Amino acid sequence: MRRDLDAQNAIDDYHLITQGRGIFLQHHVPNAMEEPYHAHPSIEVNFLQDCDMDYSFGGRTISLQRDRFCIFWAAQPHRVLNVCGVGKITNAYVSLEEFWSWPLPKDFVDAIIAGGVAVGTKTLPDDALLAERFALEVDVNTDQMSRLHCLELQSRITRLALTGWELIAPPRPDTEAVRIGGNAIVHFEKILRFIATHYTEAITLGDVAKAAGVSENYANTLSKKIIGTTVKAHITNVRVFRARMLLAETDDKIISIALDSGFRSLSSFYDAFHRLVGTSPADFRLQVQQRS
């Protein structure tokens, strides 16, 4: 049920983490900037001890405080920007199918699926003990223990959703959160994984639908319901995001960045970049350099 991290190192500064159904756990000392931008179609639950941390979520900076459970849908690229203190972080990655099966309040689920980042407003005495137990059992790979971890985390997140939580990053305003069934979630996870792994290639809606085992119309319907956009638009969004990272962090020529990000022509790159970012690639790079 749980697998090791499966990083898809398609590019230097962005990769996809994938996993099967259920849950897997990770525990480490967080360090700023060591990890690239990454994304995964699962729900991520974090618990920091003895340190605080700044995350970048697709360009938004979010501050996470120690001793508070944080939960978000990690389909948007994110990475650590800054760590204050020397501590540790326990991560739980929960598949969408598993998360959707939990009896959580609708407003909480809607906020998470629409891109909000939520934290608990109350710290319970046994929160640190739960995180430490998960840390000790990271490498316990039996189905029975994975199911136990799901139940333990479900219990804590349900209590959080019922007794006190707040958004430290608002949901995306253009996304209508929709609760859908298990098979649909499995298909959508396959859609996200295929796009994140192959977006630098000349992929089409047909390629994505085939990889997910669904029709093209159904692939688009799922995408519109869950992330508020078509499959083609999501592919373009991912490509533009990668181009933004390369423009900000490398001296590569713009035409090379366009091709490396999956665009087939410089004109299509310029059109998509200006539409989504609001400026030209050259001006965007200049703005980043001036801020730095």
Long-range contacts (C-beta under 8 A, 24 or more apart in sequence): 1-143, 1-146, 1-147, 2-141, 2-146, 7-38, 8-196, 8-197, 10-196, 10-197, 10-199, 10-200, 11-200, 11-242, 11-246, 11-260, 12-36, 13-37, 13-242, 13-245, 13-246, 13-249, 14-38, 14-39, 14-77, 14-241, 14-242, 14-245, 15-39, 16-40, 16-193, 16-196, 16-197, 17-42, 17-74, 17-93, 18-193, 19-93, 19-95, 20-95, 21-95, 21-97, 21-98, 21-186, 22-94, 22-95, 22-98, 22-146, 22-147, 22-150, 23-92, 23-93, 23-94, 23-95, 23-98, 23-146, 23-149, 23-150, 23-153, 24-92, 24-93, 24-146, 25-90, 25-91, 25-92, 25-93, 25-134, 25-135, 25-137, 25-138, 25-149, 26-90, 26-91, 26-92, 26-93, 26-138, 27-88, 27-89, 27-90, 27-91, 27-134, 27-135, 27-138, 28-88, 28-89, 29-86, 29-87, 29-88, 29-89, 30-80, 30-83, 30-87, 30-88, 30-89, 31-80, 31-83, 32-80, 32-81, 32-82, 32-83, 33-79, 33-80, 33-81, 34-80, 35-79, 35-80, 36-79, 37-77, 37-78, 37-79, 37-245, 38-77, 38-78, 38-79, 39-74, 39-75, 39-76, 39-77, 39-78, 39-196, 40-74, 40-75, 40-93, 41-74, 41-75, 41-95, 41-96, 41-188, 41-189, 41-192, 41-193, 42-73, 42-74, 42-93, 42-94, 42-95, 42-96, 42-99, 42-189, 43-71, 43-72, 43-73, 43-74, 43-93, 43-94, 43-95, 43-96, 43-99, 43-112, 44-71, 44-72, 44-73, 44-74, 44-91, 44-92, 44-93, 44-94, 45-69, 45-70, 45-71, 45-91, 45-92, 45-93, 45-94, 45-153, 45-157, 46-70, 46-71, 46-89, 46-90, 46-91, 47-89, 47-90, 47-127, 47-128, 47-130, 47-131, 48-87, 48-88, 48-89, 49-87, 49-88, 49-89, 49-90, 49-128, 49-131, 50-85, 50-86, 50-87, 50-88, 51-83, 51-84, 51-85, 51-86, 51-87, 51-88, 51-89, 52-83, 52-84, 52-85, 53-80, 53-82, 53-83, 53-84, 53-89, 54-80, 54-81, 54-82, 54-83, 55-79, 55-80, 55-81, 56-80, 56-81, 57-117, 57-169, 58-241, 59-244, 60-169, 62-117, 62-168, 62-169, 63-168, 64-119, 64-168, 65-119, 67-123, 67-127, 67-128, 68-119, 68-120, 68-123, 69-119, 69-120, 69-127, 69-156, 69-157, 69-160, 70-117, 70-118, 70-119, 70-168, 71-112, 71-117, 71-118, 71-119, 71-157, 71-160, 72-112, 72-115, 72-116, 72-117, 72-118, 72-169, 73-112, 73-113, 73-115, 75-192, 75-227, 76-115, 77-241, 88-135, 90-131, 90-132, 90-134, 90-135, 92-134, 92-149, 92-153, 94-150, 94-153, 95-185, 95-189, 96-185, 96-188, 96-189, 97-182, 97-185, 97-186, 97-189, 98-150, 100-179, 100-180, 100-181, 100-182, 100-185, 101-182, 102-154, 102-157, 102-158, 103-158, 104-157, 104-158, 104-161, 105-161, 105-162, 106-179, 108-161, 108-165, 109-177, 109-179, 110-171, 110-177, 110-179, 111-167, 111-171, 111-177, 112-177, 113-175, 113-177, 113-178, 113-226, 114-171, 114-172, 114-175, 114-176, 114-177, 115-169, 115-171, 115-172, 115-175, 116-167, 116-169, 116-170, 116-171, 117-167, 117-168, 117-169, 118-160, 118-165, 118-166, 118-167, 118-168, 119-165, 119-166, 119-168, 120-160, 120-164, 120-165, 121-164, 121-165, 121-166, 122-160, 122-163, 122-164, 124-156, 124-159, 127-156, 130-156, 172-228, 174-228, 174-229, 175-227, 175-228, 176-225, 176-228, 178-225, 178-226, 180-222, 180-225, 180-226, 184-222, 187-212, 187-213, 187-214, 187-218, 187-219, 187-222, 188-212, 188-222, 188-223, 188-226, 191-219, 191-222, 191-223, 191-231, 195-231, 195-234, 195-235, 195-238, 196-238, 199-235, 199-238, 199-239, 199-242, 199-262, 200-239, 200-242, 200-260, 200-261, 200-262, 201-262, 202-262, 202-264, 203-235, 205-230, 205-231, 205-232, 208-235, 235-262, 236-272, 236-276, 237-276, 239-263, 239-272, 240-272, 240-273, 240-276, 240-277, 243-269, 243-273, 243-281, 244-277, 244-284, 247-281, 247-284, 247-285, 247-288, 248-284, 248-285, 248-288, 254-281, 254-282, 257-281
